Amino acid sequence: MGAQLFRIAPTMGPEAYKTYAMVSPLATHFRQATCAEVGCDHYRQGWRVRVQALTPDLLHAARTSGRKYTEQQIADGETYLVFEAGQACFKASQHRAPVGRPPLYLVGDGDYRGNPRGTKPRQLTPGHWVEDFAEHQQGLADEIKKG
């Protein structure tokens, strides 16, 4: 199980909050990459797949994938397909590498609970994003001073 996320309970509704984010969407900031480019462990070290854990169609796909492998029987009912290093893994089509674009700087209404107004986040330049953030923080500090 993953680590539990800790959040301070908000004191107001989501409409009273702003969310600042720097994002790098997969579609625009990443490209498909090879196993070698991403340092894939399976590519570097090889991997094995237990035959008995595969459905018949997946076993057929693994055996006819064109990748080099040996069959290793450990015991009755425990056989592995052992794939050698230096070849594309079965998740190669999912590997991604950054294209070098700077992130998008977004300011949106609402918080993690949602955006009740349904407004689209605004994209700002890095400088304007920092300025907006600072002005927002100052506004919060001023409100806190008032009580």
Sequence and secondary structure as in RCSB ss.txt:
>XXXX:A:sequence
MGAQLFRIAPTMGPEAYKTYAMVSPLATHFRQATCAEVGCDHYRQGWRVRVQALTPDLLHAARTSGRKYTEQQIA
DGETYLVFEAGQACFKASQHRAPVGRPPLYLVGDGDYRGNPRGTKPRQLTPGHWVEDFAEHQQGLADEIKKG
>XXXX:A:secstr
          SS GGG EEEEEE  HHHHEEE  HHHHT HHHHH EEEEGGGS HHHHHHHHTSS  EEEEEEE
TTEEEEEE SSS  TTGGG EEE     EEEEEESBTTB TT    EEE HHHHHHHHHHHHHHHHHHHHH 
